[in-house]
Amino acid sequence: MNRNTLYVVVVLVVAGIVTPAHAQKWGTEGNASLGDIRSSGGQSNFTFDSDGGAGVSISGVLIDDALTLDGKGTGPWNRGETHAFTEVINGSNQPGVMRAEAFLTGNLSPHFEFGSFPAGAVASSGVFSSELFEYTGANPTTLSLTYTLDGLVDDPTGNSIANSLTGIFAEVAVFADTPNYDFFSDVGTLVFEVGATLKQAGGVDAHDNTSLRIDNDTGGLTEFRNATLMFDVVPGETFYVWQTLNAQAAFGTRAAEAFTSLTGTFDQPQFVTSLSGTAPLVGDLDGDGFVGINDLNIILGAWNQSVPPGDPDADPSGDGFVGLDDLNAVLGNWNAGTPPPPGAAVPEPASLTLLTLAGLTILQRRNG
């Protein structure tokens, strides 16, 4: 004889579950520097900024020499500014956008080193990202990934060292998702030392380190560079999109401005999904990065209501009704995320009563 039995489980304490950490191969990284340069090309007195790493979704760097002390702790000298930014977005169907900029004012620091005073300054910023994607199409195909770099370079001729050091430079590649791939910002090292495998189409590597460069004076106008990578994929295959962007300027009043962007676009975006970045935190209904009492109160405040008119935030299951499935979304991920800082508001007694009541998770089990 079959019967439905209702079991009531009182959940008053939800223990945190610790899972082993795994090295991520996706991530973002940024680096910036600004220092002195001698007429010979020798460089010193640097200020540095860095950000990001494997498993980091967003990286940004900034050095403003009008506000920052130099590498010797003196200044500021207002020699220039350099900054860069990139991010990866979980669920996106395009690689993350990159931006970088470096410009110099012509001002100098007063530091006498290596037998001379500075002849100018040198500023550089760069970003790197490694982003894991999945091909979700039903048939094998050849994907193309087209990049556009737009930028403006102020680099008057007459100083060969300055001309060689001032510009905007990008490199892009697509790698197979193999054990030998790693989060590393140099293609040569990845291929020849680590053993990573570049994706291909028709025997041609999906890699370009020559097309996306603006290293000439653009006459005050924005110029564009393009490159297309092509590679074969099969249903369910995962792969890494690898990309770097750097902007640098050297000596006098010069600029390399790519803060509008390096962008990549797939030709079949409906079949490409980023598996990198941070997925939305299940149960975090108020968006504060933590699953706790505030989220529970959102559920209870709209309990047994249809949506609408009930609060749509209280319906994480998306079934149009605030009920058991939504409650379990919160309780099943209780205490996940980053806890609120010490001194945060303590729930009212009524809320604590509701917490106890909400800890009654109802499980329906059919027994034979």
ZINORJO-V215199 format. One record per residue. N is the residue number from 1. RES is the residue in one letter. PHI is phi in radians with two decimals (none if undefined). PSI is psi in whole degrees, 0 to 359 (none if undefined). OMEGA is omega in degrees with one decimal (none if undefined). Layout:
BEGIN
n=(N/N)
res=(RES/RES)
phi=(PHI/PHI)
psi=(PSI/PSI)
omega=(OMEGA/OMEGA)
END
This chain:
BEGIN
n=(1/2/3/4/5/6/7/8/9/10/11/12/13/14/15/16/17/18/19/20/21/22/23/24/25/26/27/28/29/30/31/32/33/34/35/36/37/38/39/40/41/42/43/44/45/46/47/48/49/50/51/52/53/54/55/56/57/58/59/60/61/62/63/64/65/66/67/68/69/70/71/72/73/74/75/76/77/78/79/80/81/82/83/84/85/86/87/88/89/90/91/92/93/94/95/96/97/98/99/100/101/102/103/104/105/106/107/108/109/110/111/112/113/114/115/116/117/118/119/120/121/122/123/124/125/126/127/128/129/130/131/132/133/134/135/136/137/138/139/140/141/142/143/144/145/146/147/148/149/150/151/152/153/154/155/156/157/158/159/160/161/162/163/164/165/166/167/168/169/170/171/172/173/174/175/176/177/178/179/180/181/182/183/184/185/186/187/188/189/190/191/192/193/194/195/196/197/198/199/200/201/202/203/204/205/206/207/208/209/210/211/212/213/214/215/216/217/218/219/220/221/222/223/224/225/226/227/228/229/230/231/232/233/234/235/236/237/238/239/240/241/242/243/244/245/246/247/248/249/250/251/252/253/254/255/256/257/258/259/260/261/262/263/264/265/266/267/268/269/270/271/272/273/274/275/276/277/278/279/280/281/282/283/284/285/286/287/288/289/290/291/292/293/294/295/296/297/298/299/300/301/302/303/304/305/306/307/308/309/310/311/312/313/314/315/316/317/318/319/320/321/322/323/324/325/326/327/328/329/330/331/332/333/334/335/336/337/338/339/340/341/342/343/344/345/346/347/348/349/350/351/352/353/354/355/356/357/358/359/360/361/362/363/364/365/366/367/368)
res=(M/N/R/N/T/L/Y/V/V/V/V/L/V/V/A/G/I/V/T/P/A/H/A/Q/K/W/G/T/E/G/N/A/S/L/G/D/I/R/S/S/G/G/Q/S/N/F/T/F/D/S/D/G/G/A/G/V/S/I/S/G/V/L/I/D/D/A/L/T/L/D/G/K/G/T/G/P/W/N/R/G/E/T/H/A/F/T/E/V/I/N/G/S/N/Q/P/G/V/M/R/A/E/A/F/L/T/G/N/L/S/P/H/F/E/F/G/S/F/P/A/G/A/V/A/S/S/G/V/F/S/S/E/L/F/E/Y/T/G/A/N/P/T/T/L/S/L/T/Y/T/L/D/G/L/V/D/D/P/T/G/N/S/I/A/N/S/L/T/G/I/F/A/E/V/A/V/F/A/D/T/P/N/Y/D/F/F/S/D/V/G/T/L/V/F/E/V/G/A/T/L/K/Q/A/G/G/V/D/A/H/D/N/T/S/L/R/I/D/N/D/T/G/G/L/T/E/F/R/N/A/T/L/M/F/D/V/V/P/G/E/T/F/Y/V/W/Q/T/L/N/A/Q/A/A/F/G/T/R/A/A/E/A/F/T/S/L/T/G/T/F/D/Q/P/Q/F/V/T/S/L/S/G/T/A/P/L/V/G/D/L/D/G/D/G/F/V/G/I/N/D/L/N/I/I/L/G/A/W/N/Q/S/V/P/P/G/D/P/D/A/D/P/S/G/D/G/F/V/G/L/D/D/L/N/A/V/L/G/N/W/N/A/G/T/P/P/P/P/G/A/A/V/P/E/P/A/S/L/T/L/L/T/L/A/G/L/T/I/L/Q/R/R/N/G)
phi=(none/-1.56/-2.58/-1.72/-2.03/-1.67/-1.86/-1.95/-1.96/-1.49/-1.93/-1.80/-2.31/-1.87/-1.35/-1.28/-1.92/-1.74/-1.87/-1.05/-1.36/-2.10/-1.15/-1.47/-1.89/-1.80/2.78/-2.35/-2.66/-2.33/-2.50/-2.49/-2.63/-2.61/-2.71/-1.61/-2.36/-1.60/-1.07/-1.37/1.78/-1.15/-2.23/-2.83/1.05/-1.63/-1.86/-2.19/-2.49/-2.54/-2.78/1.58/2.60/-1.07/1.40/-1.80/-1.38/-2.30/-2.35/-2.53/-2.31/-2.70/-2.26/-1.98/-1.27/-1.39/-2.13/-1.83/-1.24/-1.40/-1.10/-1.70/1.40/-2.01/1.76/-1.32/-1.93/0.94/-1.39/2.83/-2.61/-2.58/-2.73/-2.73/-2.71/-2.75/-2.69/-2.11/-2.15/-1.05/1.52/-1.23/-1.90/-2.48/-1.09/-1.15/-1.29/-2.09/-2.44/-2.72/-2.70/-2.55/-2.51/-2.13/-1.59/1.71/-1.28/-2.15/-1.49/-1.64/-1.40/-1.56/-2.50/0.94/1.44/-2.79/-1.46/-1.05/-1.65/3.00/-2.28/-2.43/-2.20/-2.60/-2.49/-2.74/-2.32/-2.39/-2.46/-2.21/-2.20/-1.52/-2.14/-2.18/-1.55/-1.86/-1.19/-1.55/-2.28/-1.03/-2.75/-1.91/-1.57/-2.10/-2.20/-1.79/-1.87/-2.23/-1.96/-2.15/-2.94/-2.23/-2.17/-1.88/-2.55/-1.05/-1.27/2.15/-2.32/-1.09/-1.19/-1.08/-1.10/-1.33/-1.71/-1.77/2.83/-2.13/-2.40/-2.26/-2.43/-2.38/-2.81/-2.23/-2.00/-1.19/-1.45/-2.14/-1.03/-1.44/-1.33/-2.62/-1.38/-2.65/-1.67/-2.39/-1.10/-1.03/-1.12/-1.05/-1.35/-1.59/-1.91/-1.49/1.58/-1.20/-2.01/-1.26/-1.21/-2.45/-2.50/1.07/1.39/-1.82/-1.13/-1.46/-2.73/-2.51/-2.21/-2.21/-1.39/-1.70/-2.41/-2.21/-2.13/-2.12/-1.17/-1.66/1.11/1.42/-1.95/-1.41/-1.96/-2.22/-2.28/-2.33/-2.65/-2.21/-1.83/-2.21/-2.76/-1.52/-2.44/-2.12/-0.93/1.43/-1.27/-1.94/-2.71/-1.91/-1.65/-1.96/-2.66/-2.35/-2.49/-2.33/-2.22/-2.58/-2.48/-2.43/1.37/-1.42/-1.31/-2.42/-2.64/-2.31/-2.01/-2.12/-1.43/-1.44/2.62/-1.90/-2.18/-2.08/-2.33/-1.35/-1.38/-2.25/-1.08/-1.19/-1.97/-2.26/-2.38/-1.35/-1.76/-1.61/1.36/-1.83/-1.25/-0.96/-1.40/-1.07/1.63/-1.51/-1.35/-1.66/1.28/-1.63/1.46/-2.57/-1.69/-2.73/-1.09/-1.09/-1.20/-1.09/-1.15/-1.11/-1.09/-1.17/-1.21/-2.12/-0.99/1.18/-1.74/-1.43/-2.13/-1.25/-1.52/-1.10/-1.08/-1.09/-1.14/-1.48/-2.13/-1.10/-1.28/1.27/-1.63/1.46/-2.54/-1.58/-2.66/-1.08/-1.06/-1.25/-1.07/-1.17/-1.09/-1.40/-1.14/-1.24/-2.18/-1.01/1.24/-1.30/1.67/-1.69/-1.09/-1.10/-1.15/-1.00/1.62/-1.15/-0.99/-1.53/-1.01/-1.12/-0.92/-1.06/-1.16/-1.15/-1.08/-1.11/-1.04/-1.11/-1.14/-1.23/-1.26/-1.49/-1.54/-1.63/-2.01/-1.76/-2.19/-1.69/-1.94/-1.87)
psi=(130/143/151/126/132/121/135/120/121/118/101/334/126/114/142/143/123/123/150/142/139/139/125/146/357/159/182/156/140/147/142/151/153/129/190/154/138/166/335/348/353/143/147/180/55/145/138/153/141/159/156/196/184/135/7/126/327/135/136/141/151/132/118/106/353/346/340/140/154/184/342/3/18/175/205/156/356/47/338/193/147/137/161/159/145/162/159/143/120/131/354/156/18/152/156/145/146/146/144/149/144/128/153/145/342/350/155/155/162/14/122/116/152/35/11/162/162/143/353/199/168/129/141/141/150/153/152/141/147/117/126/127/159/137/120/6/165/347/151/146/174/117/147/142/109/129/146/127/125/140/169/131/128/101/74/145/165/346/103/325/314/318/324/336/348/126/183/130/129/152/138/152/163/128/148/147/88/164/336/350/149/167/97/139/25/118/317/316/317/315/310/337/319/332/20/156/121/139/157/163/126/30/4/128/142/78/135/122/18/331/329/68/134/96/24/159/127/8/32/4/154/131/161/144/148/151/145/129/138/140/149/143/158/159/133/359/142/151/162/130/121/129/146/152/132/141/135/151/145/146/244/214/96/162/146/103/105/36/3/312/158/120/143/140/124/147/343/64/336/346/17/131/133/129/7/177/188/120/154/142/113/131/349/81/333/358/22/6/11/138/110/210/324/320/321/318/331/317/309/330/342/19/134/17/151/156/118/169/354/161/120/335/338/5/62/337/339/19/4/9/135/108/211/319/321/321/317/332/325/308/327/345/26/134/10/152/197/120/154/154/158/140/359/159/136/136/145/156/322/321/322/323/317/324/316/317/320/344/357/92/120/123/127/122/132/124/148/none)
omega=(179.8/175.5/175.5/-179.1/179.4/177.8/177.4/-179.3/-179.9/179.7/179.7/178.7/176.7/-176.4/176.3/179.6/-178.9/178.6/-179.2/177.4/177.8/179.4/178.6/175.6/171.5/178.3/178.8/-178.1/177.1/177.5/177.8/177.6/175.5/-176.8/179.8/174.4/178.0/-179.6/178.3/-175.3/177.9/-173.6/-179.2/172.2/-173.0/164.4/-176.2/170.1/178.6/-177.1/171.0/-177.9/178.5/179.8/179.5/-173.1/-174.2/175.7/175.9/179.5/-178.7/167.4/175.2/-173.2/173.5/-177.5/-170.3/173.9/-178.9/-177.0/178.8/179.6/179.1/-178.8/4.0/-173.8/179.6/178.8/-179.3/-178.9/176.7/179.6/-178.4/-176.5/169.3/177.7/169.6/-173.5/179.5/179.1/180.0/176.6/175.2/175.4/178.2/178.8/177.5/177.4/178.3/-178.9/173.8/175.4/-177.3/-178.5/-172.9/177.1/-177.2/167.9/-176.7/-170.0/176.4/179.2/175.3/174.3/-179.6/170.6/178.8/172.9/-179.2/178.5/177.2/-178.2/-178.1/172.0/-180.0/176.3/179.9/174.0/173.6/-171.6/-179.2/178.6/173.7/173.2/-174.1/179.4/-175.8/-175.2/172.8/-178.7/171.6/177.6/170.5/-179.5/-174.8/-179.5/171.0/174.2/174.1/-177.3/179.8/179.9/174.4/-172.0/-178.9/-178.8/176.4/177.0/-173.0/179.4/178.3/-179.6/-178.9/-175.9/-176.2/178.5/179.4/-172.8/178.4/176.2/-176.1/-179.8/172.8/-177.7/172.2/177.1/-179.6/178.2/-177.0/176.7/179.5/178.0/-175.9/-169.4/177.2/-177.2/-178.5/178.2/-179.9/-174.4/-169.4/-179.4/-178.6/179.0/177.7/-174.9/174.6/172.6/-177.0/166.1/-178.2/179.0/-179.2/-179.6/174.4/-174.5/176.8/177.8/-178.2/-171.2/-172.5/-178.8/170.6/-174.6/176.5/174.5/-175.4/174.8/178.8/-178.6/174.9/176.2/-175.2/173.4/-177.5/174.8/178.4/174.9/178.5/-178.2/-178.0/177.5/175.0/-178.1/178.4/-177.9/173.9/-177.5/-178.7/169.8/-174.6/-179.0/176.4/174.9/179.6/173.5/-180.0/179.4/-175.1/175.9/-168.7/-178.2/-176.0/-178.8/171.4/-169.1/174.6/-176.8/169.4/165.9/162.1/-177.6/176.3/-176.9/174.6/178.5/176.9/-174.1/-178.9/-179.3/-177.4/-179.2/177.3/175.3/-179.2/178.6/-175.6/177.3/177.7/-178.2/-179.6/179.1/179.8/-171.4/-179.6/174.2/-179.5/177.6/-177.8/178.2/-175.4/-170.6/-179.8/179.6/178.4/-180.0/175.4/177.8/-174.5/179.5/179.1/-173.3/177.0/178.1/170.1/-179.9/-13.3/12.8/-179.9/-179.4/-179.6/177.0/-178.6/-177.1/-178.9/178.6/177.4/-178.1/177.0/-178.3/-179.5/-174.9/-171.9/-179.6/-179.2/176.3/-179.4/176.6/178.3/-176.9/-179.7/179.6/-174.5/179.4/176.3/179.1/-178.3/-177.3/175.6/-177.8/176.2/-179.6/176.9/-175.1/177.0/-178.8/175.6/178.1/179.2/179.4/179.6/175.7/178.7/178.2/179.3/179.3/-178.4/177.3/176.6/-180.0/-173.8/-179.3/178.7/-176.1/177.5/178.4/178.0/none)
END
